[in-house]
Amino acid sequence: MNIPIENLLRNELSQQDTRRSFLRKGGASIGAVALAALLDPSSISAQDKKVEVDDWKGVVNPLHFKRKAKRIIHLYMAGGPSHLETFDYKPKLGEMHGKPMPQSYTKGQPIAQLQGKKLNCLGPQHPFKKFGKSGQSICEIFPHIGSVADELCIVRSLRTKAINHDPAHTFMNTGSVIPGRPSMGSWLLYGLGADTDELPGFVVMTSSGGGQDQPIAARQWHSGFLPSRFQGVQFNSKGDPVHYVKNPAGVSRETQGDLLNTINGLNNLLGKRQNDPEIATRIAQYEMAFKMQASVPDLVDVSKEPKHIFELYGAKPGDGSFASNCLVARRLAERGVRFIQLYHRGWDHHGDVFGNIPKKAKQIDQPVAALIGDLRQRGLLDKTLIVVGTEFGRTPMLQGKSNSGQNKNVGRDHHKEAFSVMLAGGGVKRGISYGKTDEFGYQAIENPVHMHDLNATILHLLGLNHEKLTFKYKGLDFRLTTVSGEVMKRVIS
């Protein structure tokens, strides 16, 4: 059945019929057409074999501003770590431990699981100290992060809109509590394009351990109403980094390439007739998948990394830990990936905040500091913005039984009025703190930072004006920061 595809399609295509009409009237199926091409790949002309996909360089060209960062590594502590045991020391809260929380702070305020209950203060469960020449105040259970304190910009006055995990994740990632909007990584790919054509421009990895793991939905890295070519690609932390990255037995790379050419040739024929961006996306994704079969195994093969690098990160190859993911994140950054997002779950400490926070600190303290130091010594930190953040903070009020001193039964509830985020590299000032909360850590009172302000600042550092990076959908011009957001100019170097 060696039938040239041109002979099968020429008459119907010239009549501008629909594909369904062509298949019905022509007495042929797409399967028959594909089979003909598979039996004789040369039946598709060289012109048809050519993948007609634009090399996406971003919709913003030239950039709105001179960029200070080329890429982002977003270390997302999923679950809401307590700012009161990490970066926001409150001695007054310690003095009030076990005593009623002043009603002037909480009256009329929405509180998650503590609503309508007796509210007593829970003092800081671990001591703080000042680190570095900058004197950054950081909890003592993070000595490695303390060792790079002079590289850090700690924002202590962040606020958010949602008080429960899933909508708070959605708001952090997309700028809206309404599911279905594009994630930040997707906005960046849409605006800037990718710096590599061998790997996805937006990669996500997850890890967990040491606490209650709240689920992370894949829509957190979805492209929403943007074309699907801009959505994030999840890499597995264990086993094959991407499902089906290896060819099945008996299928060579050459055979796979012939199949790809045939499929994309068919998609090209359809694309010439229909103005559907998803057809171009389909072609581009097939091409990317083919390239990833060669590039991804090399990327995640860390066996050639020297021993001192594993010791630096505290990582073991292939163990699926946050430390291993941080090492892979550095390798992704070296290879030009635009947005790298590492979710580390297990921070939802409604109980035993005293015992659980040190466990989580041990998992991230050394890898975060190692990533910053590793990027710096490789000359990558200045152009890489590291964001260590979460979806919300925790209450100064205890949750659970109230006893004096440190109590393993008590934790902290969700809190949206104040929490911290840590920035490093990529155009932010080094060794500074920005913003302030009240003496209980309940409310941001100095330079309060809304989530839209943080996102506007991140876009600015990459050369994008958050008000101009828009996409028209259903007659409206949407943007990551919706209708608000101010750049934190005082944190920019």
TIFIKE-324268 format. One line per field, with one value per residue (C-alpha): residue in one letter; residue number from 1; x, y, z. Coordinates in Angstrom, 3 decimals. Layout:
// TIFIKE-324268
res	[A / ...]
n	[NUM / ...]
xx	[X / ...]
yy	[Y / ...]
zz	[Z / ...]
END
This chain:
// TIFIKE-324268
res	[M / N / I / P / I / E / N / L / L / R / N / E / L / S / Q / Q / D / T / R / R / S / F / L / R / K / G / G / A / S / I / G / A / V / A / L / A / A / L / L / D / P / S / S / I / S / A / Q / D / K / K / V / E / V / D / D / W / K / G / V / V / N / P / L / H / F / K / R / K / A / K / R / I / I / H / L / Y / M / A / G / G / P / S / H / L / E / T / F / D / Y / K / P / K / L / G / E / M / H / G / K / P / M / P / Q / S / Y / T / K / G / Q / P / I / A / Q / L / Q / G / K / K / L / N / C / L / G / P / Q / H / P / F / K / K / F / G / K / S / G / Q / S / I / C / E / I / F / P / H / I / G / S / V / A / D / E / L / C / I / V / R / S / L / R / T / K / A / I / N / H / D / P / A / H / T / F / M / N / T / G / S / V / I / P / G / R / P / S / M / G / S / W / L / L / Y / G / L / G / A / D / T / D / E / L / P / G / F / V / V / M / T / S / S / G / G / G / Q / D / Q / P / I / A / A / R / Q / W / H / S / G / F / L / P / S / R / F / Q / G / V / Q / F / N / S / K / G / D / P / V / H / Y / V / K / N / P / A / G / V / S / R / E / T / Q / G / D / L / L / N / T / I / N / G / L / N / N / L / L / G / K / R / Q / N / D / P / E / I / A / T / R / I / A / Q / Y / E / M / A / F / K / M / Q / A / S / V / P / D / L / V / D / V / S / K / E / P / K / H / I / F / E / L / Y / G / A / K / P / G / D / G / S / F / A / S / N / C / L / V / A / R / R / L / A / E / R / G / V / R / F / I / Q / L / Y / H / R / G / W / D / H / H / G / D / V / F / G / N / I / P / K / K / A / K / Q / I / D / Q / P / V / A / A / L / I / G / D / L / R / Q / R / G / L / L / D / K / T / L / I / V / V / G / T / E / F / G / R / T / P / M / L / Q / G / K / S / N / S / G / Q / N / K / N / V / G / R / D / H / H / K / E / A / F / S / V / M / L / A / G / G / G / V / K / R / G / I / S / Y / G / K / T / D / E / F / G / Y / Q / A / I / E / N / P / V / H / M / H / D / L / N / A / T / I / L / H / L / L / G / L / N / H / E / K / L / T / F / K / Y / K / G / L / D / F / R / L / T / T / V / S / G / E / V / M / K / R / V / I / S]
n	[1 / 2 / 3 / 4 / 5 / 6 / 7 / 8 / 9 / 10 / 11 / 12 / 13 / 14 / 15 / 16 / 17 / 18 / 19 / 20 / 21 / 22 / 23 / 24 / 25 / 26 / 27 / 28 / 29 / 30 / 31 / 32 / 33 / 34 / 35 / 36 / 37 / 38 / 39 / 40 / 41 / 42 / 43 / 44 / 45 / 46 / 47 / 48 / 49 / 50 / 51 / 52 / 53 / 54 / 55 / 56 / 57 / 58 / 59 / 60 / 61 / 62 / 63 / 64 / 65 / 66 / 67 / 68 / 69 / 70 / 71 / 72 / 73 / 74 / 75 / 76 / 77 / 78 / 79 / 80 / 81 / 82 / 83 / 84 / 85 / 86 / 87 / 88 / 89 / 90 / 91 / 92 / 93 / 94 / 95 / 96 / 97 / 98 / 99 / 100 / 101 / 102 / 103 / 104 / 105 / 106 / 107 / 108 / 109 / 110 / 111 / 112 / 113 / 114 / 115 / 116 / 117 / 118 / 119 / 120 / 121 / 122 / 123 / 124 / 125 / 126 / 127 / 128 / 129 / 130 / 131 / 132 / 133 / 134 / 135 / 136 / 137 / 138 / 139 / 140 / 141 / 142 / 143 / 144 / 145 / 146 / 147 / 148 / 149 / 150 / 151 / 152 / 153 / 154 / 155 / 156 / 157 / 158 / 159 / 160 / 161 / 162 / 163 / 164 / 165 / 166 / 167 / 168 / 169 / 170 / 171 / 172 / 173 / 174 / 175 / 176 / 177 / 178 / 179 / 180 / 181 / 182 / 183 / 184 / 185 / 186 / 187 / 188 / 189 / 190 / 191 / 192 / 193 / 194 / 195 / 196 / 197 / 198 / 199 / 200 / 201 / 202 / 203 / 204 / 205 / 206 / 207 / 208 / 209 / 210 / 211 / 212 / 213 / 214 / 215 / 216 / 217 / 218 / 219 / 220 / 221 / 222 / 223 / 224 / 225 / 226 / 227 / 228 / 229 / 230 / 231 / 232 / 233 / 234 / 235 / 236 / 237 / 238 / 239 / 240 / 241 / 242 / 243 / 244 / 245 / 246 / 247 / 248 / 249 / 250 / 251 / 252 / 253 / 254 / 255 / 256 / 257 / 258 / 259 / 260 / 261 / 262 / 263 / 264 / 265 / 266 / 267 / 268 / 269 / 270 / 271 / 272 / 273 / 274 / 275 / 276 / 277 / 278 / 279 / 280 / 281 / 282 / 283 / 284 / 285 / 286 / 287 / 288 / 289 / 290 / 291 / 292 / 293 / 294 / 295 / 296 / 297 / 298 / 299 / 300 / 301 / 302 / 303 / 304 / 305 / 306 / 307 / 308 / 309 / 310 / 311 / 312 / 313 / 314 / 315 / 316 / 317 / 318 / 319 / 320 / 321 / 322 / 323 / 324 / 325 / 326 / 327 / 328 / 329 / 330 / 331 / 332 / 333 / 334 / 335 / 336 / 337 / 338 / 339 / 340 / 341 / 342 / 343 / 344 / 345 / 346 / 347 / 348 / 349 / 350 / 351 / 352 / 353 / 354 / 355 / 356 / 357 / 358 / 359 / 360 / 361 / 362 / 363 / 364 / 365 / 366 / 367 / 368 / 369 / 370 / 371 / 372 / 373 / 374 / 375 / 376 / 377 / 378 / 379 / 380 / 381 / 382 / 383 / 384 / 385 / 386 / 387 / 388 / 389 / 390 / 391 / 392 / 393 / 394 / 395 / 396 / 397 / 398 / 399 / 400 / 401 / 402 / 403 / 404 / 405 / 406 / 407 / 408 / 409 / 410 / 411 / 412 / 413 / 414 / 415 / 416 / 417 / 418 / 419 / 420 / 421 / 422 / 423 / 424 / 425 / 426 / 427 / 428 / 429 / 430 / 431 / 432 / 433 / 434 / 435 / 436 / 437 / 438 / 439 / 440 / 441 / 442 / 443 / 444 / 445 / 446 / 447 / 448 / 449 / 450 / 451 / 452 / 453 / 454 / 455 / 456 / 457 / 458 / 459 / 460 / 461 / 462 / 463 / 464 / 465 / 466 / 467 / 468 / 469 / 470 / 471 / 472 / 473 / 474 / 475 / 476 / 477 / 478 / 479 / 480 / 481 / 482 / 483 / 484 / 485 / 486 / 487 / 488 / 489 / 490 / 491 / 492 / 493]
xx	[0.000 / 2.526 / 0.178 / 1.633 / -0.041 / -0.171 / -2.481 / -4.806 / -5.081 / -4.582 / -8.153 / -9.866 / -7.505 / -8.000 / -11.754 / -11.226 / -13.536 / -13.551 / -11.375 / -14.433 / -16.009 / -12.791 / -12.520 / -16.198 / -16.381 / -12.924 / -13.612 / -10.314 / -9.500 / -6.672 / -5.452 / -5.159 / -3.296 / -0.920 / -0.434 / 0.503 / 3.094 / 4.477 / 4.868 / 6.625 / 7.812 / 9.244 / 5.677 / 5.560 / 7.413 / 10.361 / 8.229 / 5.527 / 8.084 / 9.349 / 7.929 / 6.257 / 6.528 / 7.850 / 10.860 / 9.073 / 11.194 / 8.520 / 5.799 / 7.822 / 10.609 / 12.371 / 12.015 / 10.182 / 13.209 / 16.818 / 16.576 / 18.572 / 17.679 / 17.364 / 15.714 / 13.916 / 14.343 / 11.246 / 11.646 / 8.066 / 7.578 / 4.083 / 1.893 / 2.690 / 5.846 / 5.623 / 7.332 / 7.604 / 10.049 / 11.947 / 12.582 / 10.402 / 11.503 / 8.940 / 10.237 / 7.003 / 5.096 / 7.427 / 6.634 / 2.923 / 3.217 / 0.098 / -1.726 / -4.811 / -4.130 / -5.288 / -8.712 / -7.694 / -5.730 / -8.192 / -11.704 / -13.673 / -10.753 / -11.223 / -9.249 / -9.195 / -9.650 / -9.413 / -12.561 / -14.725 / -12.143 / -10.153 / -7.055 / -3.864 / -0.403 / 2.254 / 5.751 / 8.589 / 9.449 / 13.122 / 15.645 / 16.828 / 20.244 / 21.822 / 23.900 / 26.508 / 27.814 / 24.271 / 22.966 / 19.983 / 17.708 / 17.123 / 16.021 / 18.987 / 17.678 / 18.761 / 22.540 / 23.414 / 20.969 / 22.398 / 25.850 / 24.646 / 22.688 / 24.636 / 23.264 / 19.647 / 16.803 / 14.174 / 10.707 / 8.835 / 5.583 / 3.902 / 0.109 / -2.193 / -5.878 / -6.748 / -6.679 / -6.927 / -4.241 / -5.557 / -6.883 / -3.765 / -1.536 / -3.600 / -3.344 / 0.422 / 0.969 / -1.602 / -2.565 / -6.158 / -8.057 / -10.098 / -8.646 / -7.890 / -5.590 / -2.029 / 0.744 / 3.700 / 6.018 / 3.596 / 3.422 / 7.222 / 7.486 / 4.782 / 6.525 / 10.180 / 10.372 / 12.940 / 16.733 / 16.908 / 15.255 / 16.478 / 14.488 / 11.141 / 11.353 / 9.256 / 10.085 / 8.449 / 9.693 / 8.195 / 9.474 / 8.025 / 8.609 / 8.496 / 4.914 / 1.396 / 1.567 / -1.118 / -1.803 / -0.405 / -2.633 / -1.057 / -3.109 / -0.616 / 1.773 / -0.835 / -0.949 / -4.626 / -6.010 / -2.545 / -1.581 / -0.643 / 2.938 / 3.582 / 2.545 / 5.045 / 6.480 / 6.732 / 9.928 / 9.776 / 12.154 / 12.659 / 12.935 / 12.592 / 12.513 / 9.758 / 7.329 / 8.140 / 11.412 / 12.966 / 12.076 / 10.433 / 12.488 / 13.137 / 12.496 / 15.621 / 16.061 / 16.077 / 12.726 / 11.328 / 12.545 / 10.841 / 7.595 / 7.886 / 8.412 / 5.345 / 3.101 / 4.296 / 3.872 / 0.213 / -0.174 / 1.383 / -1.155 / -3.956 / -2.279 / -2.229 / -6.007 / -6.963 / -5.864 / -5.539 / -2.512 / -2.876 / -1.810 / 1.471 / 1.738 / 1.205 / 4.009 / 6.328 / 5.603 / 6.323 / 9.616 / 10.404 / 9.594 / 11.977 / 14.762 / 14.088 / 14.718 / 18.338 / 18.742 / 16.852 / 18.774 / 22.025 / 20.515 / 19.477 / 22.564 / 24.436 / 26.977 / 29.655 / 29.186 / 32.211 / 31.877 / 32.227 / 29.095 / 26.991 / 28.465 / 27.730 / 24.023 / 23.715 / 22.272 / 22.231 / 21.699 / 18.140 / 16.723 / 13.917 / 14.848 / 14.631 / 18.453 / 18.688 / 16.078 / 18.111 / 21.130 / 19.035 / 17.693 / 21.250 / 21.804 / 18.537 / 19.629 / 22.957 / 21.099 / 18.874 / 15.547 / 13.604 / 11.449 / 12.310 / 9.844 / 10.582 / 7.663 / 8.651 / 5.601 / 5.068 / 4.924 / 1.322 / 2.045 / -1.247 / 0.438 / 3.930 / 5.370 / 8.214 / 9.269 / 8.331 / 9.911 / 13.470 / 12.801 / 11.777 / 14.611 / 17.110 / 15.678 / 16.008 / 18.666 / 21.788 / 20.400 / 19.125 / 22.435 / 24.294 / 22.251 / 22.978 / 26.695 / 26.952 / 25.300 / 27.502 / 30.788 / 29.639 / 28.839 / 25.100 / 23.667 / 23.649 / 21.311 / 19.279 / 16.541 / 15.971 / 12.616 / 11.981 / 8.291 / 5.020 / 1.257 / 0.679 / 2.025 / 0.912 / -0.942 / 0.750 / -2.044 / -1.583 / -3.704 / -4.196 / -3.820 / -2.310 / 0.439 / 3.385 / 6.721 / 7.320 / 4.498 / 4.560 / 0.777 / 0.418 / 0.776 / -0.221 / -3.211 / -3.255 / -2.641 / -2.886 / -2.127 / 1.629 / 4.402 / 7.912 / 9.611 / 13.331 / 14.994 / 18.558 / 20.545 / 18.965 / 19.037 / 17.868 / 19.837 / 22.017 / 21.892 / 18.732 / 15.336 / 12.203 / 8.916 / 7.861 / 5.051 / 3.593 / 5.067 / 2.990 / 3.736 / 0.015 / -0.235 / 2.124 / 2.500 / 5.529 / 5.812 / 3.079 / 3.593 / 0.629 / 1.132 / 0.619 / 3.459 / 5.792 / 4.817 / 5.145 / 8.660 / 9.651 / 8.464 / 10.286 / 13.569 / 13.188 / 12.599 / 8.792 / 6.237 / 3.477 / 0.857 / 1.885 / 2.317 / -1.265 / -3.274 / -6.710 / -9.203 / -12.972 / -12.665 / -10.607 / -6.899 / -5.715 / -2.415 / -0.667 / -1.247 / -4.943 / -5.670 / -3.061 / 0.569 / 3.509 / 7.166 / 9.203 / 11.851 / 13.691 / 14.690 / 16.157 / 19.881]
yy	[0.000 / 2.536 / 5.475 / 9.006 / 11.188 / 14.101 / 12.102 / 11.281 / 14.838 / 17.253 / 17.341 / 17.527 / 20.173 / 22.334 / 22.281 / 23.647 / 20.967 / 20.109 / 17.255 / 15.269 / 15.844 / 14.845 / 11.608 / 10.802 / 11.694 / 10.461 / 7.021 / 7.135 / 7.366 / 9.202 / 5.787 / 4.743 / 7.916 / 7.401 / 3.756 / 4.750 / 7.145 / 4.597 / 2.002 / 4.554 / 7.644 / 9.063 / 9.561 / 12.733 / 15.416 / 17.227 / 20.349 / 18.527 / 16.963 / 20.363 / 21.224 / 24.584 / 25.791 / 29.201 / 29.362 / 31.168 / 34.039 / 35.581 / 38.123 / 40.877 / 41.755 / 44.019 / 43.741 / 46.464 / 46.983 / 45.923 / 42.594 / 41.716 / 38.008 / 35.461 / 32.658 / 31.814 / 28.937 / 28.944 / 26.833 / 26.412 / 25.260 / 23.808 / 23.742 / 27.091 / 27.103 / 29.309 / 32.661 / 32.756 / 29.814 / 30.785 / 34.479 / 36.690 / 36.811 / 38.130 / 38.346 / 40.014 / 36.944 / 34.869 / 37.028 / 36.456 / 32.675 / 30.941 / 34.236 / 35.385 / 36.989 / 40.637 / 40.876 / 44.091 / 41.955 / 39.137 / 40.558 / 40.245 / 38.591 / 35.326 / 32.507 / 29.027 / 26.231 / 28.483 / 30.432 / 30.784 / 29.165 / 30.519 / 32.214 / 31.979 / 33.078 / 30.578 / 31.981 / 31.248 / 27.573 / 27.935 / 30.732 / 33.189 / 34.707 / 37.292 / 35.970 / 37.514 / 41.043 / 42.144 / 40.824 / 39.066 / 37.623 / 33.937 / 31.010 / 28.992 / 25.772 / 27.144 / 27.516 / 26.856 / 29.467 / 31.742 / 31.209 / 32.874 / 35.610 / 38.331 / 37.053 / 37.241 / 39.688 / 38.656 / 40.130 / 39.876 / 41.631 / 39.461 / 39.115 / 36.916 / 36.527 / 32.885 / 31.082 / 27.461 / 25.528 / 24.918 / 28.431 / 29.882 / 27.782 / 28.949 / 32.582 / 32.372 / 30.732 / 32.426 / 35.676 / 34.506 / 32.153 / 31.094 / 27.927 / 28.008 / 31.022 / 30.668 / 30.029 / 32.382 / 30.000 / 29.964 / 33.759 / 33.911 / 31.484 / 33.400 / 36.700 / 35.710 / 32.401 / 29.786 / 29.856 / 26.191 / 24.076 / 20.795 / 20.990 / 22.459 / 26.095 / 25.429 / 22.402 / 21.287 / 18.755 / 17.699 / 16.181 / 15.581 / 14.246 / 15.291 / 16.476 / 16.410 / 16.426 / 18.583 / 17.632 / 19.764 / 19.871 / 19.860 / 22.940 / 24.932 / 24.741 / 24.744 / 27.281 / 28.108 / 29.986 / 30.491 / 27.981 / 24.653 / 24.910 / 27.209 / 24.822 / 23.323 / 19.845 / 17.752 / 15.743 / 12.737 / 12.788 / 9.010 / 6.541 / 7.807 / 11.619 / 11.727 / 8.917 / 7.061 / 8.945 / 5.678 / 3.974 / 0.557 / -2.508 / -2.856 / 0.803 / 2.700 / 6.466 / 6.453 / 4.623 / 7.037 / 9.937 / 8.553 / 8.166 / 11.714 / 13.084 / 11.231 / 12.408 / 15.997 / 15.844 / 14.956 / 17.671 / 20.175 / 19.308 / 19.916 / 23.076 / 24.591 / 24.407 / 25.338 / 28.389 / 26.481 / 27.296 / 23.942 / 22.183 / 24.092 / 23.264 / 19.586 / 19.632 / 21.524 / 19.137 / 16.071 / 17.670 / 18.562 / 15.035 / 13.616 / 15.965 / 15.216 / 11.527 / 12.501 / 15.506 / 14.455 / 11.268 / 13.237 / 16.027 / 13.800 / 11.574 / 13.193 / 10.386 / 12.617 / 15.273 / 15.318 / 13.931 / 17.346 / 18.570 / 15.773 / 16.609 / 20.302 / 19.643 / 16.703 / 14.767 / 11.136 / 10.355 / 9.374 / 9.451 / 11.864 / 14.274 / 18.048 / 18.108 / 16.015 / 18.182 / 21.298 / 19.753 / 18.979 / 22.551 / 23.872 / 21.609 / 22.844 / 26.450 / 25.732 / 24.357 / 27.390 / 26.405 / 29.616 / 28.690 / 25.891 / 25.202 / 22.787 / 21.960 / 20.577 / 19.376 / 18.663 / 22.125 / 21.993 / 21.978 / 22.147 / 20.096 / 19.660 / 22.763 / 22.433 / 18.994 / 19.199 / 22.505 / 21.254 / 18.145 / 20.272 / 22.714 / 19.862 / 18.861 / 22.283 / 24.216 / 22.731 / 22.333 / 25.922 / 27.340 / 24.946 / 26.009 / 29.674 / 29.020 / 26.659 / 29.129 / 31.916 / 30.069 / 29.094 / 32.711 / 32.008 / 33.624 / 37.181 / 36.110 / 33.601 / 34.813 / 32.385 / 32.683 / 30.685 / 31.091 / 29.473 / 29.996 / 31.647 / 31.891 / 30.569 / 32.116 / 33.562 / 31.779 / 28.145 / 25.315 / 22.374 / 22.018 / 24.973 / 24.214 / 26.293 / 26.022 / 24.017 / 21.586 / 18.826 / 18.847 / 22.378 / 23.829 / 26.895 / 27.452 / 28.948 / 32.677 / 35.027 / 38.435 / 38.043 / 35.725 / 35.812 / 35.136 / 34.933 / 36.221 / 35.855 / 36.620 / 37.920 / 41.663 / 41.874 / 43.670 / 41.490 / 41.253 / 43.289 / 42.896 / 44.502 / 45.091 / 44.437 / 42.801 / 43.848 / 42.624 / 39.432 / 38.675 / 38.890 / 41.778 / 43.384 / 46.986 / 48.340 / 48.103 / 45.462 / 43.350 / 41.888 / 38.769 / 40.911 / 43.188 / 40.191 / 38.898 / 42.365 / 42.602 / 39.167 / 40.073 / 43.408 / 41.677 / 39.630 / 42.754 / 42.609 / 45.284 / 43.394 / 45.832 / 45.229 / 41.469 / 40.643 / 38.089 / 38.728 / 36.056 / 36.284 / 39.960 / 40.887 / 41.627 / 39.314 / 39.564 / 37.747 / 40.600 / 41.087 / 44.785 / 45.717 / 45.288 / 47.607 / 46.803 / 46.712 / 49.091 / 49.226 / 45.548 / 45.899 / 46.437]
zz	[0.000 / -1.198 / -1.866 / -1.977 / 0.598 / -1.841 / -4.143 / -1.267 / 0.016 / -2.899 / -4.260 / -0.892 / 0.481 / -2.580 / -2.023 / 1.537 / 2.929 / 6.611 / 7.739 / 8.779 / 5.375 / 3.631 / 5.578 / 4.988 / 1.306 / 0.373 / 1.781 / 3.687 / 7.365 / 9.051 / 10.110 / 6.466 / 5.638 / 8.548 / 7.628 / 4.089 / 5.442 / 7.877 / 5.131 / 2.952 / 4.899 / 1.695 / 0.473 / 2.562 / 0.678 / 2.221 / 2.410 / 4.360 / 6.694 / 7.763 / 11.158 / 10.760 / 14.337 / 15.252 / 17.549 / 20.367 / 21.673 / 23.847 / 23.218 / 24.944 / 22.538 / 23.338 / 27.085 / 29.009 / 31.289 / 31.385 / 33.142 / 36.211 / 36.222 / 33.427 / 35.361 / 38.613 / 41.041 / 43.223 / 46.367 / 47.505 / 51.100 / 50.716 / 53.803 / 55.386 / 57.549 / 60.611 / 60.129 / 63.925 / 63.945 / 60.804 / 59.972 / 62.204 / 65.828 / 68.332 / 71.921 / 73.080 / 71.926 / 74.082 / 77.095 / 76.454 / 76.072 / 77.430 / 78.041 / 76.113 / 72.761 / 72.871 / 71.243 / 69.539 / 67.086 / 66.449 / 66.877 / 63.653 / 61.852 / 59.910 / 61.533 / 60.019 / 62.588 / 65.654 / 64.828 / 67.942 / 70.243 / 73.157 / 71.754 / 73.780 / 72.697 / 71.679 / 72.085 / 69.633 / 70.058 / 69.149 / 69.756 / 67.125 / 66.556 / 64.275 / 61.378 / 59.121 / 58.883 / 58.026 / 61.352 / 59.793 / 62.479 / 61.675 / 63.827 / 65.145 / 63.616 / 60.193 / 60.691 / 57.030 / 55.769 / 58.455 / 56.930 / 53.690 / 55.505 / 53.710 / 50.386 / 51.534 / 51.251 / 53.803 / 53.277 / 56.583 / 55.723 / 53.117 / 53.085 / 51.057 / 50.279 / 51.016 / 54.355 / 53.147 / 51.313 / 47.811 / 47.090 / 48.758 / 46.461 / 43.500 / 44.553 / 45.060 / 41.681 / 39.458 / 41.204 / 41.627 / 43.928 / 40.884 / 39.317 / 35.616 / 35.382 / 34.014 / 36.502 / 36.865 / 35.027 / 32.103 / 32.064 / 31.991 / 29.075 / 27.219 / 27.854 / 27.515 / 25.705 / 26.678 / 26.673 / 25.627 / 22.965 / 24.452 / 27.690 / 28.776 / 29.806 / 32.932 / 35.116 / 38.385 / 40.948 / 44.284 / 47.532 / 50.991 / 54.478 / 58.121 / 58.452 / 57.093 / 53.289 / 51.759 / 48.122 / 45.308 / 42.225 / 38.758 / 37.896 / 39.985 / 37.007 / 34.260 / 31.431 / 31.996 / 29.008 / 27.523 / 24.810 / 26.384 / 25.098 / 28.089 / 30.870 / 33.301 / 32.917 / 36.066 / 36.537 / 38.845 / 41.805 / 41.657 / 38.792 / 35.248 / 35.460 / 32.838 / 32.024 / 28.794 / 28.337 / 27.134 / 23.869 / 24.202 / 23.370 / 19.666 / 18.824 / 17.807 / 17.879 / 14.066 / 13.973 / 16.551 / 14.410 / 11.300 / 13.232 / 14.546 / 11.028 / 9.802 / 12.629 / 12.345 / 8.583 / 9.097 / 11.708 / 9.320 / 6.638 / 9.128 / 10.424 / 6.939 / 6.882 / 10.419 / 12.348 / 15.620 / 17.834 / 19.572 / 16.355 / 16.418 / 20.123 / 19.377 / 16.798 / 19.153 / 22.027 / 19.901 / 18.905 / 22.525 / 23.706 / 21.089 / 22.192 / 25.861 / 25.253 / 24.655 / 26.989 / 30.143 / 31.008 / 30.826 / 32.905 / 35.807 / 35.664 / 38.524 / 38.801 / 37.286 / 39.965 / 42.297 / 45.798 / 47.416 / 45.601 / 47.106 / 50.490 / 49.916 / 49.277 / 51.671 / 48.735 / 47.665 / 43.977 / 43.130 / 46.663 / 45.731 / 48.498 / 48.456 / 48.548 / 45.379 / 43.696 / 44.547 / 42.835 / 39.756 / 39.885 / 39.580 / 36.567 / 35.036 / 35.554 / 33.852 / 30.838 / 30.360 / 31.946 / 32.596 / 35.611 / 38.040 / 40.828 / 43.670 / 45.957 / 49.359 / 51.241 / 54.933 / 56.549 / 57.814 / 61.533 / 63.392 / 66.110 / 67.574 / 65.988 / 68.514 / 67.282 / 63.603 / 62.600 / 63.318 / 61.203 / 58.250 / 58.879 / 58.641 / 55.256 / 53.637 / 55.580 / 54.004 / 50.425 / 50.220 / 51.403 / 49.088 / 46.077 / 46.747 / 47.245 / 44.268 / 41.905 / 43.213 / 42.649 / 39.130 / 38.252 / 37.935 / 41.067 / 39.715 / 36.900 / 38.913 / 41.250 / 44.121 / 45.875 / 49.065 / 49.804 / 50.797 / 50.568 / 53.996 / 57.547 / 60.942 / 63.854 / 66.952 / 68.843 / 69.788 / 68.481 / 70.854 / 74.620 / 76.439 / 78.920 / 80.016 / 78.243 / 75.108 / 74.423 / 71.818 / 71.600 / 70.301 / 66.841 / 64.856 / 62.585 / 59.066 / 58.904 / 55.927 / 57.461 / 57.867 / 56.732 / 55.287 / 51.964 / 51.301 / 48.107 / 46.858 / 43.696 / 40.501 / 41.165 / 44.789 / 47.481 / 49.656 / 53.427 / 54.004 / 55.637 / 54.228 / 55.996 / 59.555 / 61.502 / 64.856 / 68.145 / 67.964 / 64.315 / 63.574 / 61.114 / 58.600 / 59.760 / 57.869 / 54.087 / 53.789 / 50.674 / 48.841 / 46.738 / 43.613 / 44.785 / 45.080 / 41.638 / 40.092 / 41.563 / 40.263 / 36.755 / 36.953 / 37.793 / 34.613 / 32.532 / 32.399 / 33.261 / 35.059 / 33.731 / 30.110 / 30.138 / 29.198 / 27.235 / 25.773 / 26.762 / 26.397 / 25.541 / 28.604 / 28.995 / 31.770 / 33.624 / 36.470 / 38.928 / 37.957 / 38.698 / 41.329 / 42.330 / 42.965 / 42.462 / 45.696 / 44.401 / 47.721 / 47.497 / 43.966 / 43.671]
END
